[in-house]
Amino acid sequence: MLQAHDTQARPFIKWAGGKTRLLEEIRRTIPVDISFNRGLTYVEPFVGGGAVLFWILRQYPNIEHAVITIM
């Protein structure tokens, strides 16, 4: 079965105000123990082009569910 972290997904559209350049700053806001938790759900209220969504799913394979909205 293909897992989210097995792919090299990138933002699916070029999005004004995209967060690709902010990923390092976003990483600093994530709790350091996130990798130790199981069964996590990531909620992305402003998916836009998907940069943060795809990045976080690759970085943290312990996230089992993702809830997104398209604004």
OpenMM code with the backbone's topology and positions (N, CA, C; nanometers):
from openmm import Vec3, app, unit

residues = "MET LEU GLN ALA HIS ASP THR GLN ALA ARG PRO PHE ILE LYS TRP ALA GLY GLY LYS THR ARG LEU LEU GLU GLU ILE ARG ARG THR ILE PRO VAL ASP ILE SER PHE ASN ARG GLY LEU THR TYR VAL GLU PRO PHE VAL GLY GLY GLY ALA VAL LEU PHE TRP ILE LEU ARG GLN TYR PRO ASN ILE GLU HIS ALA VAL ILE THR ILE MET".split()
positions = [
    Vec3(0.0840, -0.1185, 0.0000),
    Vec3(0.0000, 0.0000, 0.0000),
    Vec3(0.0882, 0.1244, 0.0000),
    Vec3(0.0577, 0.2196, -0.0853),
    Vec3(0.1343, 0.3438, -0.0944),
    Vec3(0.1015, 0.4337, 0.0233),
    Vec3(0.2028, 0.4776, 0.0933),
    Vec3(0.1864, 0.5661, 0.2072),
    Vec3(0.2133, 0.7093, 0.1643),
    Vec3(0.1590, 0.8059, 0.2385),
    Vec3(0.1767, 0.9472, 0.2047),
    Vec3(0.3244, 0.9852, 0.1994),
    Vec3(0.4064, 0.9284, 0.2865),
    Vec3(0.5470, 0.9654, 0.2907),
    Vec3(0.6284, 0.8969, 0.1807),
    Vec3(0.5676, 0.8066, 0.1012),
    Vec3(0.6379, 0.7395, -0.0074),
    Vec3(0.6382, 0.8229, -0.1351),
    Vec3(0.5582, 0.9250, -0.1405),
    Vec3(0.5466, 1.0054, -0.2613),
    Vec3(0.6204, 1.1369, -0.2459),
    Vec3(0.6463, 1.2001, -0.3558),
    Vec3(0.7114, 1.3312, -0.3547),
    Vec3(0.6113, 1.4369, -0.3999),
    Vec3(0.4967, 1.4392, -0.3383),
    Vec3(0.3924, 1.5347, -0.3758),
    Vec3(0.4384, 1.6761, -0.3496),
    Vec3(0.3987, 1.7625, -0.4369),
    Vec3(0.4271, 1.9049, -0.4227),
    Vec3(0.2949, 1.9794, -0.4311),
    Vec3(0.2960, 2.1055, -0.3947),
    Vec3(0.1706, 2.1819, -0.4055),
    Vec3(0.1076, 2.1617, -0.5432),
    Vec3(-0.0230, 2.1405, -0.5446),
    Vec3(-0.0880, 2.1073, -0.6700),
    Vec3(-0.1264, 2.2288, -0.7533),
    Vec3(-0.1191, 2.3473, -0.6976),
    Vec3(-0.1370, 2.4699, -0.7751),
    Vec3(-0.0439, 2.5764, -0.7190),
    Vec3(-0.0066, 2.6706, -0.8038),
    Vec3(0.0715, 2.7838, -0.7546),
    Vec3(-0.0283, 2.8761, -0.6857),
    Vec3(-0.0003, 2.9088, -0.5620),
    Vec3(-0.0974, 2.9784, -0.4800),
    Vec3(-0.0375, 3.1088, -0.4293),
    Vec3(-0.1048, 3.2178, -0.4586),
    Vec3(-0.0595, 3.3457, -0.4044),
    Vec3(-0.0621, 3.3364, -0.2524),
    Vec3(0.0480, 3.3704, -0.1887),
    Vec3(0.0542, 3.3584, -0.0431),
    Vec3(0.0882, 3.2182, 0.0025),
    Vec3(0.1420, 3.1367, -0.0881),
    Vec3(0.1790, 2.9990, -0.0539),
    Vec3(0.2791, 2.9937, 0.0610),
    Vec3(0.2801, 2.8813, 0.1310),
    Vec3(0.3613, 2.8688, 0.2530),
    Vec3(0.4898, 2.7891, 0.2337),
    Vec3(0.5233, 2.7520, 0.1102),
    Vec3(0.6445, 2.6730, 0.0874),
    Vec3(0.7665, 2.7389, 0.1498),
    Vec3(0.7796, 2.8675, 0.1352),
    Vec3(0.8966, 2.9384, 0.1899),
    Vec3(0.8930, 2.9485, 0.3423),
    Vec3(0.7794, 2.9228, 0.4019),
    Vec3(0.7653, 2.9350, 0.5478),
    Vec3(0.7768, 2.8019, 0.6222),
    Vec3(0.8055, 2.6940, 0.5504),
    Vec3(0.8043, 2.5625, 0.6139),
    Vec3(0.8998, 2.5518, 0.7320),
    Vec3(1.0174, 2.6125, 0.7232),
    Vec3(1.1121, 2.6066, 0.8357),
    Vec3(1.0552, 2.6782, 0.9582),
    Vec3(0.9914, 2.7902, 0.9375),
    Vec3(0.9300, 2.8616, 1.0498),
    Vec3(0.8118, 2.7836, 1.1076),
    Vec3(0.7350, 2.7216, 1.0208),
    Vec3(0.6227, 2.6401, 1.0664),
    Vec3(0.6743, 2.5220, 1.1473),
    Vec3(0.7833, 2.4593, 1.0999),
    Vec3(0.8422, 2.3454, 1.1709),
    Vec3(0.8763, 2.3809, 1.3152),
    Vec3(0.9246, 2.5025, 1.3357),
    Vec3(0.9623, 2.5448, 1.4718),
    Vec3(0.8435, 2.5568, 1.5655),
    Vec3(0.7233, 2.5650, 1.5126),
    Vec3(0.6039, 2.5781, 1.5973),
    Vec3(0.5420, 2.4430, 1.6328),
    Vec3(0.5904, 2.3363, 1.5708),
    Vec3(0.5354, 2.2030, 1.5944),
    Vec3(0.5961, 2.1456, 1.7222),
    Vec3(0.5160, 2.0886, 1.8095),
    Vec3(0.5689, 2.0309, 1.9338),
    Vec3(0.6782, 1.9273, 1.9049),
    Vec3(0.7841, 1.9292, 1.9844),
    Vec3(0.8975, 1.8401, 1.9604),
    Vec3(0.8620, 1.6925, 1.9783),
    Vec3(0.7585, 1.6624, 2.0539),
    Vec3(0.7230, 1.5225, 2.0785),
    Vec3(0.6191, 1.4678, 1.9809),
    Vec3(0.5890, 1.5388, 1.8752),
    Vec3(0.4857, 1.4944, 1.7808),
    Vec3(0.5177, 1.3580, 1.7201),
    Vec3(0.6440, 1.3293, 1.6986),
    Vec3(0.6829, 1.2009, 1.6379),
    Vec3(0.6550, 1.0814, 1.7274),
    Vec3(0.6390, 1.1041, 1.8552),
    Vec3(0.6190, 0.9945, 1.9500),
    Vec3(0.4719, 0.9583, 1.9686),
    Vec3(0.3831, 1.0398, 1.9149),
    Vec3(0.2397, 1.0150, 1.9291),
    Vec3(0.1900, 0.9310, 1.8128),
    Vec3(0.0918, 0.8477, 1.8380),
    Vec3(0.0344, 0.7615, 1.7343),
    Vec3(-0.1112, 0.8003, 1.7108),
    Vec3(-0.1582, 0.7687, 1.5915),
    Vec3(-0.2987, 0.7902, 1.5597),
    Vec3(-0.3387, 0.9361, 1.5499),
    Vec3(-0.2459, 1.0216, 1.5080),
    Vec3(-0.2747, 1.1649, 1.5016),
    Vec3(-0.3624, 1.2006, 1.3818),
    Vec3(-0.4371, 1.3080, 1.3968),
    Vec3(-0.5142, 1.3661, 1.2879),
    Vec3(-0.4647, 1.5077, 1.2676),
    Vec3(-0.4289, 1.5401, 1.1436),
    Vec3(-0.3841, 1.6750, 1.1081),
    Vec3(-0.5013, 1.7475, 1.0441),
    Vec3(-0.5314, 1.8667, 1.0908),
    Vec3(-0.6404, 1.9469, 1.0359),
    Vec3(-0.5800, 2.0676, 0.9670),
    Vec3(-0.6077, 2.0812, 0.8369),
    Vec3(-0.5547, 2.1906, 0.7556),
    Vec3(-0.6720, 2.2747, 0.7063),
    Vec3(-0.7014, 2.3854, 0.7754),
    Vec3(-0.8186, 2.4643, 0.7380),
    Vec3(-0.7996, 2.5493, 0.6128),
    Vec3(-0.6772, 2.5740, 0.5724),
    Vec3(-0.6515, 2.6587, 0.4560),
    Vec3(-0.5513, 2.5902, 0.3641),
    Vec3(-0.5918, 2.4814, 0.3012),
    Vec3(-0.4979, 2.3988, 0.2256),
    Vec3(-0.4331, 2.4736, 0.1101),
    Vec3(-0.5033, 2.5652, 0.0477),
    Vec3(-0.4439, 2.6397, -0.0633),
    Vec3(-0.3813, 2.5456, -0.1634),
    Vec3(-0.2500, 2.5578, -0.1850),
    Vec3(-0.1796, 2.4710, -0.2782),
    Vec3(-0.1333, 2.3408, -0.2165),
    Vec3(-0.1447, 2.3259, -0.0876),
    Vec3(-0.1114, 2.2006, -0.0222),
    Vec3(0.0312, 2.1873, 0.0276),
    Vec3(0.1104, 2.2943, 0.0247),
    Vec3(0.2515, 2.2850, 0.0636),
    Vec3(0.2695, 2.2312, 0.2051),
    Vec3(0.1983, 2.2870, 0.3000),
    Vec3(0.2131, 2.2435, 0.4400),
    Vec3(0.1571, 2.1028, 0.4570),
    Vec3(0.0437, 2.0755, 0.3974),
    Vec3(-0.0168, 1.9424, 0.4068),
    Vec3(0.0800, 1.8353, 0.3592),
    Vec3(0.1340, 1.8485, 0.2392),
    Vec3(0.2235, 1.7464, 0.1846),
    Vec3(0.3528, 1.7379, 0.2644),
    Vec3(0.4047, 1.8496, 0.3072),
    Vec3(0.5282, 1.8503, 0.3851),
    Vec3(0.5091, 1.7773, 0.5181),
    Vec3(0.4022, 1.8117, 0.5890),
    Vec3(0.3830, 1.7529, 0.7219),
    Vec3(0.3543, 1.6033, 0.7136),
    Vec3(0.2849, 1.5587, 0.6090),
    Vec3(0.2587, 1.4155, 0.5951),
    Vec3(0.3870, 1.3380, 0.5637),
    Vec3(0.4814, 1.3992, 0.4940),
    Vec3(0.6112, 1.3345, 0.4698),
    Vec3(0.6964, 1.3326, 0.5958),
    Vec3(0.6938, 1.4410, 0.6722),
    Vec3(0.7773, 1.4520, 0.7913),
    Vec3(0.7293, 1.3654, 0.9069),
    Vec3(0.5995, 1.3461, 0.9164),
    Vec3(0.5411, 1.2768, 1.0311),
    Vec3(0.4496, 1.1638, 0.9833),
    Vec3(0.5079, 1.0482, 0.9500),
    Vec3(0.4264, 0.9363, 0.9014),
    Vec3(0.3321, 0.8800, 1.0069),
    Vec3(0.3457, 0.9225, 1.1320),
    Vec3(0.2540, 0.8780, 1.2364),
    Vec3(0.1195, 0.9505, 1.2299),
    Vec3(0.1067, 1.0479, 1.1428),
    Vec3(-0.0239, 1.1120, 1.1215),
    Vec3(-0.1070, 1.0167, 1.0363),
    Vec3(-0.2155, 0.9688, 1.0925),
    Vec3(-0.2960, 0.8684, 1.0250),
    Vec3(-0.4119, 0.9262, 0.9445),
    Vec3(-0.4555, 1.0464, 0.9793),
    Vec3(-0.5694, 1.1079, 0.9122),
    Vec3(-0.5394, 1.2548, 0.8858),
    Vec3(-0.5930, 1.3053, 0.7757),
    Vec3(-0.5809, 1.4479, 0.7462),
    Vec3(-0.7184, 1.4999, 0.7068),
    Vec3(-0.7564, 1.6112, 0.7640),
    Vec3(-0.8817, 1.6778, 0.7318),
    Vec3(-0.8448, 1.8101, 0.6680),
    Vec3(-0.8929, 1.8328, 0.5459),
    Vec3(-0.8586, 1.9577, 0.4765),
    Vec3(-0.9854, 2.0263, 0.4257),
    Vec3(-0.9725, 2.1576, 0.4085),
    Vec3(-1.0770, 2.2349, 0.3435),
    Vec3(-1.0106, 2.3146, 0.2325),
    Vec3(-1.0851, 2.3466, 0.1323),
    Vec3(-1.0338, 2.4256, 0.0213),
    Vec3(-1.1043, 2.5604, 0.0252),
    Vec3(-1.0275, 2.6625, 0.0504),
    Vec3(-1.0847, 2.7969, 0.0571),
    Vec3(-1.0570, 2.8714, -0.0711),
] * unit.nanometer
topology = app.Topology()
chain = topology.addChain("A")
for resn in residues:
    res = topology.addResidue(resn, chain)
    for name in ("N", "CA", "C"):
        topology.addAtom(name, app.Element.getBySymbol(name[0]), res)
